[in-house]
Amino acid sequence: MNDARAGRDRRFTTATWILLGLHAVSLVALCWQQKLTPDEANYLLAGCTLRHEFSFAAYNTVLHGPLAFWPNQLGVLVADPADIAAYAAWGRLGLVPFTLLAALALVRLA
């Protein structure tokens, strides 16, 4: 009986990791395929403001907490924030780990 349960647990764990992997691949692909949303430039530039000034004095930095702005600044390592169209995909990529952590937390709760 324990062997049957161990087999089910192993299959569930394998299926979970496969689905998380597919989720990660689809998110990374969508980072480049999705068009720029109307407010996305605002969020990317708010992150740039926080990175340069470390101040929440600008209007676009008070709309959300800093957690939404800091990860999108990882793209600055590869792309120039002045070119929002090129920078957006790299900025989105910085948010993928948070999405994967949230998905893993839901799996653990299930």
C-alpha angles and dihedrals in degrees: 000000000000090000091056091050092047089051092051091047091049092049091048092050092048092048090048093053092045091052092046089050092051089047091052093048092049092048093050091048091049091053088073100032100051117091120235111277118226094253100034095092088055092056094045092049091046088057089050090051091052092047093051103035103020087215134121092209095107116090095234092056096060096061094080139010119268094260089077092051107040100061093052088061092070086084090069087079090067110020138039113251090214088073098061094181092057094037097050096074092051091046091052090050090063090062096053095086090056091052091050091049090052091050091049091049090054091050091051091050093050 
